[in-house]
């Protein structure tokens, strides 16, 4: 298994962890009744850590499909070199660092970490052209 595929699998596991953490934060703030219900009513936005967990989850879900597509395309096209490996590693490790940076509310550091994850995707895509 290539390093890029390993990073893809670890990134999927990280995404699942973020979903669980965000759900836990939502339930803690809104209650189990809200989570078990149909959620037809408009609820106020989540605040504090629960809100940051949910927004971090949403941000992951915005970038992960792009990362997954780039890794799978590189695998299918047999593009495996130092650039694709580094790009995949940058994405995973940056996304891992993004979670505590966002939860802690560190604005500029969070943005820098996000930019590193995007650079990882760009490196993967560049290797495909």
MDAnalysis code that builds the backbone (N, CA, C; Angstrom):
import MDAnalysis as mda
import numpy as np

u = mda.Universe.empty(387, n_residues=129, atom_resindex=np.repeat(np.arange(129), 3), trajectory=True)
u.add_TopologyAttr("name", ["N", "CA", "C"] * 129)
u.add_TopologyAttr("resid", np.arange(1, 130))
u.add_TopologyAttr("resname", ["UNK", "UNK", "UNK", "UNK", "UNK", "UNK", "UNK", "UNK", "UNK", "UNK", "UNK", "UNK", "UNK", "UNK", "UNK", "UNK", "UNK", "UNK", "UNK", "UNK", "UNK", "UNK", "UNK", "UNK", "UNK", "UNK", "UNK", "UNK", "UNK", "UNK", "UNK", "UNK", "UNK", "UNK", "UNK", "UNK", "UNK", "UNK", "UNK", "UNK", "UNK", "UNK", "UNK", "UNK", "UNK", "UNK", "UNK", "UNK", "UNK", "UNK", "UNK", "UNK", "UNK", "UNK", "UNK", "UNK", "UNK", "UNK", "UNK", "UNK", "UNK", "UNK", "UNK", "UNK", "UNK", "UNK", "UNK", "UNK", "UNK", "UNK", "UNK", "UNK", "UNK", "UNK", "UNK", "UNK", "UNK", "UNK", "UNK", "UNK", "UNK", "UNK", "UNK", "UNK", "UNK", "UNK", "UNK", "UNK", "UNK", "UNK", "UNK", "UNK", "UNK", "UNK", "UNK", "UNK", "UNK", "UNK", "UNK", "UNK", "UNK", "UNK", "UNK", "UNK", "UNK", "UNK", "UNK", "UNK", "UNK", "UNK", "UNK", "UNK", "UNK", "UNK", "UNK", "UNK", "UNK", "UNK", "UNK", "UNK", "UNK", "UNK", "UNK", "UNK", "UNK", "UNK", "UNK", "UNK", "UNK"])
u.atoms.positions = np.array([
    [0.850, -1.187, 0.000],
    [0.000, 0.000, 0.000],
    [0.887, 1.239, 0.000],
    [0.535, 2.192, -0.829],
    [1.333, 3.415, -0.920],
    [1.090, 4.306, 0.302],
    [2.020, 5.197, 0.526],
    [1.888, 6.173, 1.612],
    [0.650, 7.034, 1.390],
    [0.382, 7.397, 0.140],
    [-0.777, 8.234, -0.159],
    [-2.076, 7.534, 0.241],
    [-2.181, 6.245, -0.058],
    [-3.385, 5.500, 0.344],
    [-3.475, 5.366, 1.857],
    [-2.334, 5.196, 2.516],
    [-2.346, 5.147, 3.985],
    [-2.845, 6.472, 4.556],
    [-2.392, 7.583, 3.987],
    [-2.843, 8.901, 4.450],
    [-4.330, 9.094, 4.176],
    [-4.809, 8.537, 3.072],
    [-6.238, 8.602, 2.759],
    [-7.047, 7.847, 3.818],
    [-6.602, 6.662, 4.171],
    [-7.308, 5.866, 5.183],
    [-7.272, 6.563, 6.531],
    [-6.109, 7.075, 6.920],
    [-6.016, 7.793, 8.195],
    [-6.865, 9.063, 8.177],
    [-6.934, 9.720, 7.037],
    [-7.770, 10.923, 6.924],
    [-9.248, 10.573, 7.053],
    [-9.665, 9.453, 6.475],
    [-11.056, 9.012, 6.626],
    [-11.359, 8.726, 8.095],
    [-10.419, 8.095, 8.793],
    [-10.606, 7.820, 10.224],
    [-10.683, 9.137, 11.007],
    [-9.857, 10.098, 10.649],
    [-9.901, 11.411, 11.299],
    [-11.249, 12.082, 11.056],
    [-11.755, 11.975, 9.831],
    [-13.068, 12.546, 9.528],
    [-14.162, 11.921, 10.363],
    [-14.112, 10.615, 10.524],
    [-15.099, 9.928, 11.366],
    [-14.991, 10.399, 12.807],
    [-13.773, 10.545, 13.301],
    [-13.570, 11.051, 14.661],
    [-14.145, 12.460, 14.798],
    [-13.945, 13.305, 13.793],
    [-14.488, 14.665, 13.863],
    [-16.013, 14.651, 13.867],
    [-16.620, 13.746, 13.114],
    [-18.080, 13.634, 13.122],
    [-18.572, 13.241, 14.509],
    [-17.908, 12.277, 15.130],
    [-18.301, 11.825, 16.471],
    [-18.114, 12.950, 17.488],
    [-17.002, 13.659, 17.404],
    [-16.758, 14.758, 18.345],
    [-17.786, 15.871, 18.168],
    [-18.112, 16.212, 16.933],
    [-19.098, 17.263, 16.679],
    [-20.480, 16.827, 17.152],
    [-20.833, 15.577, 16.929],
    [-22.132, 15.071, 17.391],
    [-22.203, 15.099, 18.909],
    [-21.122, 14.718, 19.549],
    [-21.080, 14.738, 21.016],
    [-21.249, 16.167, 21.536],
    [-20.572, 17.118, 20.903],
    [-20.714, 18.516, 21.301],
    [-22.122, 19.036, 21.076],
    [-22.736, 18.638, 19.975],
    [-24.115, 19.055, 19.681],
    [-25.080, 18.505, 20.711],
    [-24.927, 17.236, 21.047],
    [-25.809, 16.607, 22.037],
    [-25.612, 17.246, 23.404],
    [-24.368, 17.543, 23.754],
    [-24.101, 18.173, 25.047],
    [-24.778, 19.534, 25.141],
    [-24.826, 20.265, 24.023],
    [-25.401, 21.606, 24.044],
    [-26.917, 21.608, 23.844],
    [-27.405, 20.737, 22.965],
    [-28.824, 20.760, 22.602],
    [-29.643, 19.667, 23.265],
    [-28.994, 18.647, 23.766],
    [-29.700, 17.574, 24.449],
    [-29.950, 16.362, 23.564],
    [-30.151, 15.245, 24.227],
    [-30.382, 13.990, 23.525],
    [-31.710, 14.010, 22.778],
    [-32.705, 14.697, 23.307],
    [-33.999, 14.803, 22.630],
    [-33.868, 15.439, 21.260],
    [-33.020, 16.462, 21.170],
    [-32.785, 17.108, 19.881],
    [-32.134, 16.127, 18.911],
    [-31.129, 15.396, 19.392],
    [-30.401, 14.467, 18.525],
    [-31.292, 13.331, 18.043],
    [-32.198, 12.879, 18.895],
    [-33.065, 11.756, 18.541],
    [-34.291, 12.206, 17.752],
    [-34.585, 13.492, 17.778],
    [-35.775, 14.008, 17.112],
    [-35.586, 14.234, 15.629],
    [-36.648, 14.724, 15.004],
    [-36.644, 14.968, 13.554],
    [-35.918, 16.255, 13.172],
    [-35.664, 17.117, 14.135],
    [-34.953, 18.392, 13.915],
    [-35.679, 19.291, 12.923],
    [-37.004, 19.302, 13.008],
    [-37.802, 20.138, 12.117],
    [-37.755, 21.613, 12.510],
    [-37.551, 21.881, 13.786],
    [-37.529, 23.258, 14.264],
    [-36.173, 23.903, 14.001],
    [-36.189, 25.200, 13.776],
    [-34.949, 25.950, 13.605],
    [-34.331, 26.126, 14.991],
    [-33.072, 25.772, 15.100],
    [-32.374, 25.910, 16.376],
    [-31.281, 26.951, 16.244],
    [-30.963, 27.608, 17.342],
    [-29.871, 28.584, 17.272],
    [-28.551, 27.865, 16.979],
    [-27.600, 28.575, 16.400],
    [-26.307, 27.948, 16.092],
    [-25.620, 27.460, 17.366],
    [-24.806, 26.448, 17.207],
    [-24.002, 25.969, 18.327],
    [-22.983, 27.036, 18.688],
    [-22.621, 27.086, 19.951],
    [-21.673, 28.099, 20.415],
    [-20.489, 27.425, 21.095],
    [-19.450, 28.199, 21.312],
    [-18.287, 27.719, 22.046],
    [-17.616, 26.539, 21.369],
    [-17.124, 25.619, 22.181],
    [-16.403, 24.449, 21.677],
    [-17.292, 23.610, 20.770],
    [-18.554, 23.429, 21.134],
    [-19.460, 22.632, 20.291],
    [-19.585, 23.243, 18.905],
    [-19.678, 24.554, 18.830],
    [-19.765, 25.231, 17.542],
    [-18.484, 25.083, 16.737],
    [-17.338, 25.206, 17.424],
    [-16.067, 25.054, 16.719],
    [-15.869, 23.622, 16.234],
    [-16.281, 22.638, 17.046],
    [-16.199, 21.239, 16.604],
    [-17.055, 21.012, 15.353],
    [-18.244, 21.593, 15.349],
    [-19.136, 21.409, 14.208],
    [-18.607, 22.114, 12.960],
    [-18.094, 23.314, 13.122],
    [-17.543, 24.037, 11.971],
    [-16.268, 23.368, 11.462],
    [-15.461, 22.829, 12.360],
    [-14.260, 22.092, 11.951],
    [-14.623, 20.837, 11.169],
    [-15.671, 20.147, 11.607],
    [-16.178, 18.966, 10.892],
    [-16.628, 19.354, 9.496],
    [-17.379, 20.442, 9.399],
    [-17.864, 20.903, 8.094],
    [-16.691, 21.273, 7.194],
    [-15.677, 21.909, 7.757],
    [-14.514, 22.284, 6.963],
    [-13.788, 21.048, 6.457],
    [-13.654, 20.041, 7.298],
    [-13.031, 18.789, 6.854],
    [-13.806, 18.192, 5.688],
    [-15.133, 18.170, 5.822],
    [-15.956, 17.572, 4.769],
    [-15.910, 18.360, 3.467],
    [-15.510, 19.617, 3.512],
    [-15.329, 20.405, 2.288],
    [-14.036, 20.020, 1.563],
    [-12.995, 19.695, 2.308],
    [-11.697, 19.427, 1.684],
    [-11.447, 17.948, 1.417],
    [-12.015, 17.077, 2.216],
    [-11.710, 15.656, 2.091],
    [-12.053, 15.063, 0.723],
    [-13.191, 15.388, 0.116],
    [-13.453, 14.810, -1.218],
    [-12.394, 15.189, -2.252],
    [-11.887, 16.396, -2.180],
    [-10.838, 16.824, -3.111],
    [-9.559, 16.020, -2.876],
    [-9.220, 15.850, -1.607],
    [-8.040, 15.061, -1.259],
    [-8.199, 13.615, -1.714],
    [-9.354, 13.028, -1.414],
    [-9.598, 11.634, -1.787],
    [-9.530, 11.449, -3.299],
    [-10.140, 12.365, -4.047],
    [-10.118, 12.270, -5.510],
    [-8.687, 12.365, -6.030],
    [-7.894, 13.264, -5.470],
    [-6.509, 13.425, -5.934],
    [-5.677, 12.183, -5.617],
    [-5.838, 11.630, -4.418],
    [-5.089, 10.424, -4.048],
    [-5.493, 9.251, -4.941],
    [-6.785, 9.068, -5.136],
    [-7.251, 7.941, -5.956],
    [-6.847, 8.098, -7.421],
    [-6.870, 9.332, -7.920],
    [-6.423, 9.570, -9.297],
    [-4.933, 9.284, -9.426],
    [-4.148, 9.720, -8.444],
    [-2.709, 9.446, -8.478],
    [-2.450, 7.940, -8.450],
    [-3.219, 7.225, -7.657],
    [-3.064, 5.776, -7.594],
    [-3.439, 5.131, -8.929],
    [-4.560, 5.545, -9.483],
    [-5.025, 4.964, -10.752],
    [-4.055, 5.246, -11.899],
    [-3.452, 6.436, -11.874],
    [-2.515, 6.819, -12.932],
    [-1.078, 6.395, -12.618],
    [-0.913, 5.723, -11.504],
    [0.402, 5.255, -11.046],
    [1.402, 6.391, -10.901],
    [0.909, 7.501, -10.386],
    [1.775, 8.640, -10.083],
    [2.114, 8.559, -8.598],
    [3.289, 8.118, -8.312],
    [3.725, 7.940, -6.931],
    [5.168, 8.410, -6.855],
    [5.372, 9.573, -6.266],
    [6.726, 10.089, -6.124],
    [6.803, 10.915, -4.848],
    [7.920, 11.562, -4.652],
    [8.128, 12.339, -3.425],
    [7.091, 13.451, -3.279],
    [6.648, 14.025, -4.391],
    [5.658, 15.106, -4.334],
    [4.302, 14.593, -3.875],
    [3.861, 13.469, -4.412],
    [2.553, 12.933, -4.012],
    [2.585, 12.458, -2.573],
    [3.697, 11.859, -2.165],
    [3.830, 11.409, -0.774],
    [3.779, 12.606, 0.168],
    [4.564, 13.629, -0.120],
    [4.592, 14.817, 0.736],
    [3.235, 15.509, 0.745],
    [2.594, 15.613, -0.409],
    [1.279, 16.252, -0.470],
    [0.271, 15.533, 0.417],
    [0.251, 14.209, 0.341],
    [-0.683, 13.430, 1.162],
    [-0.356, 13.568, 2.640],
    [0.915, 13.547, 2.974],
    [1.305, 13.689, 4.375],
    [0.980, 15.084, 4.905],
    [1.229, 16.103, 4.100],
    [0.889, 17.464, 4.527],
    [-0.602, 17.587, 4.817],
    [-1.414, 17.033, 3.915],
    [-2.861, 17.114, 4.125],
    [-3.244, 16.443, 5.442],
    [-2.822, 15.205, 5.634],
    [-3.235, 14.486, 6.841],
    [-2.754, 15.172, 8.111],
    [-1.474, 15.452, 8.194],
    [-0.942, 16.016, 9.437],
    [-1.504, 17.411, 9.704],
    [-1.729, 18.187, 8.661],
    [-2.329, 19.508, 8.850],
    [-3.767, 19.371, 9.340],
    [-4.530, 18.436, 8.765],
    [-5.912, 18.258, 9.207],
    [-5.947, 17.760, 10.645],
    [-4.981, 16.942, 11.025],
    [-4.905, 16.473, 12.408],
    [-4.609, 17.640, 13.350],
    [-3.695, 18.515, 12.964],
    [-3.353, 19.683, 13.781],
    [-4.474, 20.718, 13.798],
    [-5.278, 20.737, 12.739],
    [-6.355, 21.715, 12.606],
    [-7.399, 21.561, 13.718],
    [-7.677, 20.338, 14.097],
    [-8.737, 20.083, 15.087],
    [-8.440, 20.787, 16.410],
    [-7.308, 20.524, 17.069],
    [-7.082, 21.222, 18.341],
    [-6.891, 22.729, 18.174],
    [-6.315, 23.152, 17.040],
    [-6.140, 24.592, 16.824],
    [-7.482, 25.284, 16.707],
    [-8.434, 24.660, 16.029],
    [-9.772, 25.251, 15.888],
    [-10.520, 25.193, 17.207],
    [-10.468, 24.060, 17.881],
    [-11.180, 23.919, 19.160],
    [-10.656, 24.929, 20.175],
    [-9.343, 25.167, 20.154],
    [-8.748, 26.137, 21.080],
    [-9.042, 27.574, 20.669],
    [-9.525, 27.772, 19.448],
    [-9.876, 29.115, 18.983],
    [-8.666, 29.968, 18.640],
    [-7.633, 29.356, 18.071],
    [-6.417, 30.091, 17.696],
    [-6.552, 30.496, 16.224],
    [-7.022, 31.729, 15.940],
    [-7.414, 32.082, 14.584],
    [-6.318, 32.025, 13.523],
    [-5.210, 32.697, 13.681],
    [-4.217, 32.747, 12.606],
    [-3.500, 31.414, 12.434],
    [-3.233, 30.739, 13.526],
    [-2.611, 29.425, 13.443],
    [-3.533, 28.455, 12.719],
    [-4.813, 28.507, 13.058],
    [-5.792, 27.640, 12.391],
    [-5.790, 27.872, 10.885],
    [-5.744, 29.121, 10.469],
    [-5.745, 29.455, 9.049],
    [-4.464, 28.978, 8.370],
    [-3.343, 29.127, 9.034],
    [-2.071, 28.651, 8.491],
    [-2.099, 27.131, 8.315],
    [-2.616, 26.420, 9.301],
    [-2.706, 24.964, 9.220],
    [-3.628, 24.563, 8.070],
    [-4.751, 25.248, 7.930],
    [-5.668, 24.977, 6.815],
    [-4.948, 25.163, 5.479],
    [-4.165, 26.239, 5.367],
    [-3.441, 26.515, 4.122],
    [-2.444, 25.402, 3.804],
    [-1.820, 24.840, 4.825],
    [-0.892, 23.725, 4.606],
    [-1.645, 22.519, 4.051],
    [-2.842, 22.255, 4.585],
    [-3.620, 21.118, 4.069],
    [-4.017, 21.343, 2.611],
    [-4.351, 22.566, 2.256],
    [-4.692, 22.892, 0.876],
    [-3.459, 22.757, -0.016],
    [-2.307, 23.154, 0.484],
    [-1.066, 22.993, -0.275],
    [-0.809, 21.515, -0.566],
    [-1.147, 20.641, 0.376],
    [-1.002, 19.211, 0.150],
    [-1.863, 18.727, -1.007],
    [-3.100, 19.207, -1.053],
    [-3.990, 18.841, -2.162],
    [-3.446, 19.364, -3.486],
    [-2.970, 20.602, -3.487],
    [-2.411, 21.204, -4.698],
    [-1.197, 20.411, -5.176],
    [-0.368, 19.952, -4.263],
    [0.793, 19.144, -4.656],
    [0.358, 17.848, -5.324],
    [-0.667, 17.214, -4.771],
    [-1.177, 15.984, -5.372],
    [-1.721, 16.260, -6.773],
    [-2.506, 17.301, -6.894],
    [-3.080, 17.632, -8.197],
    [-2.002, 17.996, -9.212],
    [-0.998, 18.736, -8.779],
    [0.081, 19.137, -9.682],
    [0.806, 17.919, -10.242],
    [0.915, 16.882, -9.441],
    [1.600, 15.664, -9.896],
    [0.793, 14.923, -10.953],
    [-0.480, 15.254, -11.092],
    [-1.328, 14.572, -12.057],
    [-1.247, 15.202, -13.454],
    [-0.711, 16.397, -13.538],
    [-0.646, 17.096, -14.824],
    [0.701, 16.933, -15.481],
])
